[in-house]
């Protein structure tokens, strides 16, 4: 793993041969990767109040979104489940966290760490965990969906950075799996990915309460790259005839190469 600095003062965290995070230490509001910007847009739409937001992150990387939440929702208590101790040490050394933060990184995997969290303790769960370019199987099954639903407060949000091949068949099974515990599931997706033109990231949003389709459609139109919001009803139609994953899940398809992340 390594950190690569660019001419504008930002840093890309590289892991497993993939660009994993981008951080601008002087501007935590700058979300460069397409899917990270999309996650920020979801939170802007559904959690516009600047009050503290109790957040659990599954996967830490460069702590880009934790820094963003700290700036947008000052005083937010945040727990980060990140098993890669060496990565966390590198990020802390090269990209120090801002003063006054309440970000606590726990050196455990998502599946291990989530079992220790209290019921209803999180208003938001951000899942952005990959191993060798794939979402780990254990973070995709019915067991995982139930654990996330357990730690979410009523009306809480799960926001997932997922990825799939053209056709989005794995994604359909994943959303069907989440729906077993969180019945409202929608997608923020690049139009070219939605149309099956390439492998790509997809931001999945799930909750036990209906999602605000009007606000999410509006923020999708503000994304840097052409993006669409698929409502829970639209997403459910793509799941017709699809079986949810079992308790142990199934990893997402591997990327076709080192991955092409669109930058703002």
N, C-alpha and C positions, 0 to 999 in steps of 0.2 A: 504494500500500500504506500501511497505517497500523496503529497500535496503539490499541485502545480499552480504557480501564480501567473496571472496575466497582466497585460499592460494597463488595465484599468484598475488594478489593485484588488481584484477578486481572486479567490482560490478555488480550484477544483480538487475535490478529494477523490482519488482513484483507489478502487478496491476490486480485486478479482478481474482486473483488466477492464473494468467498466468505470465510467465517470459516475460517481455515486452521489456527490453533493457539490453544490456551488455556494460559497459564502463570500459576501462582501463585508468585512468587519466594520466598515464605516457606514454601511447602509443595509441594515437587516431587513428592510422592506423590499429590497431587490430580490425577486424570485425569478431566477434565470431559466431553469429547466421548465419545459412546458407543463409537466404534470405537477410540479411544485407550485407554479403559478395557479394552476387549476384548483389545487387544494386550498390555496389562499383565497381564491374567489369563492369557493364553497363556504368557507368560514366567514368571509365578509357578508355573504348573502344570508346565511342562517344564524350567525352570531354577531350582529352589527353592534351590539352594546359593548363599550370598551371595558366593562367590568371584568375582574379576574375570571379566568376560564380554567377550571380544573381539567388538565389534559394528561392523558397517558400516551406516550409514543412507543410503538413497537418497532424498534430499529432506530438508531440514532444518527449514524453517519456524521456529517459535519454539524449536526444540530441546527440546520438551517431553519426549519419550521419552529423549533423551540425558541430560537432567537426572534423570529417574526412574531410569534404569539406574545413573547415578553414585551415587545415594543407596542403591539396593537392592544394587548390586554395586560397592562402593567400589574405586577403582583400575582400573576397566575401561578398556582402551584403545579409544577410539571414533573412527571415521572417518566424517565426514559429507560426502556428495557433494551440494553445493547450488550451482547455477550462478548464482543471483540474488545478486550481490554486495551490491547495495543493501539487500536484505532482511536479509542476514546482518549488515551494518553497523548497521541499525536495531535488530535484536534485541540485538546485543552492547551497543549504547549504552543502550537503554531497559530491557533485561532481562539484566543481566550474569550470566555463568556463575558457578557457585560456586567457591570456592577449592579448589585441589588437583585440579581436574578433569583428565582426559586426553582431552578432546574436541577433535578437530582437524577444522576445516571446510575442505574443499578447494573452490575456486570453479570446479567443473566439473560438467557434466551426468552423470547416472547412466551413460549409455552410453559416455561418454568416460572417466569415472573408473574404471569397473569393470575396464577393460582394463589398468590400471596396477597393480592389486592382485595380491598373490601368491596362488598356488594354496594352498588350505587355510588362508587367513589369518583367516577369520571364523568364529566359533562361531554367530553370529546375523547375518542380514541383515534389516533392517527397511526395507521399501519403502513409502514414503508420498509419492509424487511425482505432482503433478498440473499440468497446463497448461490454463488456462481451464476448470477443472472436470472435466477428463478425464484418465485415465491415458494418458500418451503412448504411441503405437503401439510405439515402439522398445523399451519396457519390458514388452512383452507377448508377444513372439514367441519362436520356438525358439532364435534366437541369444542372446537375453537369458537364457532358462532355462539354456542351456548355460554362460553366463558366471557366473551365480549358483552353479550346481553346482560350477564350477571353483574359486571362491574359498571355498566352504564347507568347513570341516573335516568329516571323517567324523562322521555323526550330527548335523551342524549343522542349523539351522532357517532357513527363509525365512518371514517373516511379512509379508503384503502387505495394505495398505488398498486394497481394490478397491471398485467401485461399479457397479450395474447397474439396469436397468429391471425391472418385473414380468415374471416368466418366467425371468429370470436366464440368457438364452440366450448373451449375451456371456461371462458368467462360466463357463459350461460349456465353452466353447472355450478360455478362459484356463486353467482348471484342467487340461484335457486337454493343453494346451501345456506347462505346468509338469511334468506327469507324464512327458513324454518325457525329462526329465533328473533329476527328483526323483520317484520313483514313489509316494510316500505323500503324499497331498494331502487335507486336510480343511478344513472351514469353521466358523467361529464367526459366527453370523448372527442378527440380530433375528428373532423369530418372525413379526412382521408383514411383514418383507421376504421371509422364506422362504416365506410363504403368498401372495406376490404382491400384497400390498395397496398397496405403494408402491415407488418408486425408493428405493434406500438403499445404505449402505456394507456391505461384507461383508469380514471378516477371513479371509484365506486362509493356511493353514499348510502348508508343504511340507518334506519331508526325504527323505534317502536311506534312512532307517531308519523302522520302524513308529512311529506316533504313539501316545501314551498316552491312549487313548480314555476310560479310567476317570477319570483326573485332569482331562481337558478337559471331560468331561460334568459333573463336580463343580463346576469353576470357572464353567462357563456358568450354573449355577443360582445363583451368587452375583452375577451381573451386575445392575446397577441396573435395567435394562430387560429384559423377558423375552427370553431368548437361548437358542439351542439349538446343540449341537455336532453337525455332520454328519461322520461318520467317513469315512475314505478310501474304504471300500467303498460307503457311501451316495453319496458324491460321484461315484465312478466310474459309478454307475448313471445319474446325470444326464447323463453324457457319452456315453451310448450313441448311436451314429450321428452323433456330432459330430466334425468335423475340427479338429485343432489349427490354430492360426494358423501362417503361414509364418515365415521368419526375421525379417521386418520387422514382424510383429504387426498389431494393429488397435486404435485407441483405444477406450476405454470409452465408452458412450453419454453424451451430455451430460446434465447434470442438468436437470430440468424448469423450475427457477427458480434463484434464488440459493442454494438448498440449505437444508434444515432439519436441523440437527444437534441431536440430543437431548442435553440437558445434565442432569447429575446434580443 
